[in-house]
Amino acid sequence: MNRKVYTADLHLDHMMILKHTHRPFASIEEQLEILIKNFNEVLERGDILYVLGDTSITKHGHEITEAFLRKVNATEFHLIVGNHDSKKTQRLDIWTTVSDIKEVKDNGQRLILCHYPLAQWNKSANGSVQIHGHSHGNYNHPGNSCDVGIDCWNFRPIMLNDILHRIEVKQYLNGKVKYDA
């Protein structure tokens, strides 16, 4: 059905991210195993997965990224480049598109996709939503923006209804959202 699904900050091969973000995995291998399982619980064949940066970090991260993507159920993959995405990762044949910033519509909702949280974006005053990664749940931007990084979403990719619900709750709580990873 071509559902659009979003994620960021996978850090598939970054041992120190386990410590820095308090991820509950004993090793990179365990993280990979759980992420594949979690992604396949959400994703279906035909889904379009937008990865908003930071797939991997090591010298062979591009190989780990490609192997991971080939094991998840999505059919189409788009990379929004993050600060840890190497040129080799960006050049992988598995990506349909590679962008620094991208504007898409999902069920009529305008979304601005960027690895980094933005202060202003196209049509930000007219209901568009900006989704990002990079901050691992440590930055609560006011207004219509949302961190789609796996650290904020129990290590799963998410869909538009999840994003809009989180923004609604954030606005209700005046920007003070506690992420339950």
C-alpha positions as CSV (number, residue, x, y, z in Angstrom):
1,M,0.0,0.0,0.0
2,N,3.1,2.3,0.0
3,R,2.8,3.5,3.6
4,K,5.4,6.1,4.6
5,V,7.4,5.3,7.7
6,Y,10.1,7.4,9.4
7,T,13.2,6.8,11.6
8,A,16.5,8.3,12.5
9,D,19.7,7.8,14.5
10,L,20.1,4.0,14.0
11,H,23.9,4.1,14.7
12,L,24.0,0.4,13.7
13,D,27.7,-0.1,14.4
14,H,28.4,2.6,17.0
15,M,29.4,0.9,20.3
16,M,29.6,4.2,22.2
17,I,26.0,5.1,21.4
18,L,24.9,2.3,23.6
19,K,26.5,4.1,26.5
20,H,25.8,7.7,25.5
21,T,22.1,7.2,25.0
22,H,21.6,4.4,27.6
23,R,20.4,1.9,25.0
24,P,19.4,-1.4,26.6
25,F,21.6,-3.6,24.5
26,A,24.6,-5.5,25.6
27,S,26.3,-5.3,22.2
28,I,26.1,-4.0,18.7
29,E,25.1,-7.5,17.6
30,E,22.2,-7.6,20.0
31,Q,21.1,-4.1,18.9
32,L,21.1,-5.2,15.3
33,E,19.1,-8.3,16.0
34,I,16.5,-6.3,18.1
35,L,16.3,-3.5,15.5
36,I,15.6,-5.9,12.6
37,K,12.9,-7.6,14.7
38,N,11.4,-4.3,15.8
39,F,11.5,-2.8,12.3
40,N,9.8,-5.9,10.8
41,E,7.0,-5.7,13.4
42,V,6.2,-2.3,12.0
43,L,7.2,-2.4,8.3
44,E,5.4,-4.3,5.5
45,R,6.5,-5.0,2.0
46,G,5.7,-2.0,-0.1
47,D,6.4,0.5,2.7
48,I,8.6,3.5,2.0
49,L,11.2,4.1,4.7
50,Y,12.7,7.5,5.3
51,V,15.9,7.3,7.3
52,L,16.7,10.8,8.7
53,G,20.4,10.2,9.1
54,D,23.1,8.6,11.2
55,T,22.8,5.0,10.0
56,S,26.3,4.0,10.9
57,I,29.7,5.4,11.8
58,T,32.6,3.0,11.3
59,K,34.8,2.3,8.3
60,H,32.5,-0.5,7.2
61,G,29.3,1.1,8.3
62,H,28.0,1.3,4.7
63,E,28.1,-2.5,4.5
64,I,26.3,-2.9,7.8
65,T,23.7,-0.3,6.7
66,E,23.0,-2.1,3.4
67,A,22.8,-5.5,5.1
68,F,20.3,-4.1,7.7
69,L,18.1,-2.5,5.1
70,R,18.0,-5.7,3.0
71,K,16.6,-7.5,6.1
72,V,13.8,-5.2,6.8
73,N,10.4,-5.4,5.1
74,A,10.3,-2.0,3.4
75,T,10.5,-1.8,-0.4
76,E,11.8,1.7,-0.9
77,F,14.5,3.6,1.1
78,H,15.3,7.3,1.2
79,L,18.2,8.8,3.1
80,I,18.2,12.2,4.6
81,V,21.9,12.7,5.3
82,G,23.1,13.0,8.9
83,N,26.4,14.0,10.3
84,H,27.6,10.4,10.6
85,D,26.6,9.1,7.1
86,S,29.7,8.5,5.1
87,K,30.0,9.1,1.4
88,K,30.1,5.3,0.9
89,T,26.8,5.1,2.8
90,Q,25.3,7.9,0.8
91,R,26.3,6.1,-2.5
92,L,24.6,2.8,-1.6
93,D,22.4,1.5,-4.5
94,I,19.7,0.7,-2.1
95,W,18.7,4.4,-1.7
96,T,15.9,5.6,-4.0
97,T,17.0,9.2,-3.1
98,V,19.6,10.9,-0.9
99,S,19.0,14.4,0.3
100,D,20.1,16.9,2.9
101,I,16.5,18.1,3.3
102,K,13.3,16.8,1.7
103,E,9.7,17.9,1.6
104,V,7.0,15.1,1.3
105,K,3.3,14.8,1.7
106,D,1.9,12.0,3.7
107,N,-2.0,11.7,3.7
108,G,-2.1,15.4,2.7
109,Q,0.1,16.5,5.5
110,R,3.2,18.5,4.4
111,L,6.4,17.2,6.1
112,I,9.8,18.7,6.1
113,L,12.5,16.0,6.7
114,C,16.0,17.0,7.9
115,H,18.4,15.2,10.2
116,Y,18.7,18.3,12.3
117,P,15.9,20.2,14.1
118,L,15.1,23.4,12.4
119,A,14.0,26.8,13.9
120,Q,11.9,27.6,10.7
121,W,10.9,25.6,7.7
122,N,8.7,25.9,4.6
123,K,5.1,26.6,5.6
124,S,6.0,26.3,9.3
125,A,3.4,28.9,10.1
126,N,0.8,27.2,8.0
127,G,0.6,23.7,9.5
128,S,3.6,21.9,8.0
129,V,5.5,19.5,10.3
130,Q,9.2,19.2,10.6
131,I,10.6,15.8,11.6
132,H,14.2,15.3,12.5
133,G,16.7,13.1,14.4
134,H,20.1,14.1,15.7
135,S,19.1,14.9,19.3
136,H,18.3,11.4,20.6
137,G,15.3,12.8,22.5
138,N,17.3,15.6,24.2
139,Y,15.7,18.5,22.4
140,N,12.1,19.5,22.6
141,H,11.5,22.1,19.9
142,P,8.2,24.0,20.4
143,G,5.6,23.8,17.7
144,N,5.1,21.4,14.9
145,S,8.3,19.4,15.0
146,C,9.1,15.9,16.2
147,D,12.2,13.8,16.8
148,V,11.8,10.5,14.9
149,G,15.0,8.9,16.2
150,I,14.7,5.4,17.5
151,D,15.7,6.5,21.0
152,C,12.4,8.3,21.2
153,W,10.2,5.5,19.8
154,N,11.2,2.3,21.6
155,F,13.7,1.5,18.9
156,R,11.0,1.3,16.1
157,P,10.2,3.3,13.0
158,I,7.0,5.3,13.2
159,M,4.2,6.6,11.0
160,L,2.5,9.9,10.6
161,N,-0.3,9.3,13.1
162,D,2.4,8.6,15.8
163,I,4.1,11.9,14.9
164,L,1.0,14.0,14.9
165,H,-0.1,12.5,18.3
166,R,3.3,13.2,19.9
167,I,3.1,16.8,18.6
168,E,-0.5,17.2,20.0
169,V,0.6,15.9,23.4
170,K,3.7,18.1,23.3
171,Q,1.6,21.2,22.6
172,Y,-0.8,20.2,25.4
173,L,2.1,19.9,27.8
174,N,3.7,23.1,26.6
175,G,6.6,21.4,25.0
176,K,7.6,19.2,28.0
177,V,7.5,15.7,26.6
178,K,9.2,12.8,28.3
179,Y,10.3,10.2,25.8
180,D,9.9,6.6,26.9
181,A,12.5,4.6,25.0
